[in-house]
C-alpha cells in the first residue's frame, strides 16, 4: 500500500533526472525531523527508494517527505496534498560527498571517510575474512552520518556511522562494521526463515547487542587491536550505557 501511494504521489515528476544523493537526503530528513517535529515524527524513520525517489514516511502524522534529485516534496493532508517546497540546498548545506563502490559495498561520504572505510574493509578482508564475507552479504551501504545505526530493514542494508566511530581508528572502524553486519545478519536470517515483520528483540535487543559485541571482540582480537579497546568492549552490557565508542548501541 505504501509503495502504491508513493508511486502515485510522484508520478507527475517521474521523468526528471535522478541523482544519487542519499547522504544529502538523509541530512535533510534529519534536519526536518529536528526542526519541524510537529510534522515529521517519529524521527529516525527508514529512508527507502521507490523508482528514483528517496522517501521517508512519518506514521504519527501520516506525512511523506521525499527528494527527486535536488527537489524536495512533502505530502499529507496537513499540506493539502502534494507540495513542492524547494531544493535540498534551500534548507541545508549540500555536502560534497563522494560515492565509491568497494567489493560491492557502496561507501558514501567525504573523501577522508571513504579512504578510512576502504582501509577498514581491507583490514577485515586480510585479517578476518569471514567477517568481511558477512559484511559483503549483509551491508550494502556504509554511509557517513550524524550518528551510528544499522538500517537492516532497508532494501540495501545501510550502516550509517558517525565520525567519532569511523575515525577513532581503522581497527575500531573495522570492528564496528563487523558488529553492525552481525545485527543485519540476525535480521535477515530471521526474515529468510519466518518472513516479515522481524521482531526487534531478534536483532536489536540487549541479548542481540551482547552477541554482536562478543563477535566484535573476536574480530578485534584477530586484527591485533589494542588491548584497551578490547577491554572497553568487554565491559559493555548491551543496555545502551555504551555500546560503541560514541555511546550508540546498534
Secondary structure, 3 states (H helix, E strand, C coil): CHHHHHHHHCHHHCCCCCCCCHHHHHHHHHHHHHHCCCCCCCCCCCCEEECCEEEEEECCCCEEEEEECCEEEEEEHHHCEEEEEEEHHHCCCCCCCEEEEECCEEEEECHHHHHHHHHHHHHHHHHCHHHHHHHHHHCCEEEECCCCEEECCCCCCEEEECHHHHCCCHHHHHHHHHHHHHHHHHHHHHHHHHCCCCCHHHHCCHHHHHHHHHHHHHHHHHCCCCHHHHHHHHCCCCCCCCCCCCCCCC
